[in-house]
């Protein structure tokens, strides 16, 4: 019973770590990081020439690796073997759990995105990739907001 409570406690802590590690990640054109607020931006206007759906890879905070390693280590170490065999199983479980946890974190934090190609008023072409939280169609008149190497597209 005590072993089950320990495994459950590790699972809960690992889940909280994974979720909190992913909470602040956004490539949205509508979401600003604290350091980006109240900063002057260059504004350019243009017309959307094309839109392509893309996937924005998930970020890795290490929380998935940590959570998976903890769960895998405790689960394997407590259920397989005894003495030295239990330690070896725990280490192997931690490594395999860490790999699985990292893959899960990357998949969970993956986002749908859009690659938006815009022809600016001066004729230059730009392509910006951001989260797919706004609808863009060829022919839409849009604004490009740029500051500090970050460019957003909005209507």
N, C-alpha and C positions, 0 to 999 in steps of 0.2 A: 504493500500500500504506500509506504514511504517513497519507494522508487517511482511509483506512478505519479505521485504528487511532484516529485523533483523533475521528472520529464515534462509534465504539464506546465510547471512553472517556467522551465527553460523555453518551452514552445511559446508561451504567452510573451515572455520578454523578447524573444527573437522576433515575433510578429510585430510587436510595438517598435522595435528598432528598425525593422524593414520599412514599415509604414512611415515612421517619422523621418527616415532618411530620404524618402521619395517625395516628401510633402512640398518642398520648395522648388521643384524643377519645372520650368515652363519655357516654351519657345513660342508662346502666343504673341500675336501682334497687339493684343490688348492688355497684357500683363507686364508690369514694370517692376524690376528689382528695386529695393530701397535706394540704392546708389544711383539709379537712373531717374528718379523722380526729381522734379524741379531743376532739370538740366536743360539748357538750350539745345534745340535740335534743328538741323537743316531740313527744310521742307521743299520737296520737288513734286511736280505733278506729271502724270503720264497716263497712258492708256494700256490696259492689259492686252497683251498679244496672245498669250497662251497660259494655260494652267495644267499642271501635271501632278497627280497624286503621288506622294512619296511616303516613306516611313522614316521617322526621326528616331535614331537609335536611343535606347534607354541609357541613362546614366548609371554609373557604378559608384555608390557611396561606401561600399564595403559591408554594408549592413546585411545584405543577402549572404555573403560569404561567411560572415560571423554567425548569423542565425543558423544557416545550414550546417556549419561546422559544429556548433554547439548541440544542435538537435541530433545530428548524425553520430557525434562522439558519445553522447549520453545514451542514445538508443542502442547503438551497437555494443558499447562497452558494458552495458547493464544486462544485455540479453544473450550475448555470445561468449562462451568460454568462461574460464575462471582463472584467477591469478594473472600470470603473464599473458595468457591467451585473451583475457578480458581487456588488458591494456592494449595489446596489439589490435584487437577488434575495435576498440574505442578510437585509436589513432586512425585506422583505416576508415572508420565511419565518419570521423571528423573531416578527413581529406575529401572523401566522396560527397559528404554533405555540404562542404564548402563550395565544391564545384557546382553542385546542383543549386545551391542557394544563390550563387553568383549569376547563373543562367536564368533563374527565376526572377531575380531582381531586374536584370536587363530586359526581360520580356514584359514584366509588369510596368516598367517605366517607359516602354516604347510608345511613341505617339504617332497618330496619323498627321501627315503634313501636306503642304502644297508648295510646289515650286512655281512661283508666279513670275512670268516674264513680262516686263513692262517697257514700253517705248516712252522715253521721257520727251518733254516738249522740245528739247534741243536735238532730238533724233537719236540720242544714245539709247542703247538697250541695257537693261539690268534684269537679273534674275535673283529673286529673294526667296528663301525657303523659310517657312514658319508653320506653326501648328495650324491645322485645318479647323479653326473656330469661327471663321467668317467665310461667306461664299463670294468667290470671284469668278467672273466670266469674261471671255474675250470681248473687248469693246468697252468694258467698265472704265470710267475715269476714276483714278485713284491718287492717293498721296503716298509718297515715300518719306518717312521720317527717319533721319540718320543722325547718330551721335555715338562717338566712342567706338566705332567699328560695328555698331549694331544698326541694322536698317529694318524697319517695319513697313508693311503695306496696309493701308486702311482706306475705306471709302470716305 
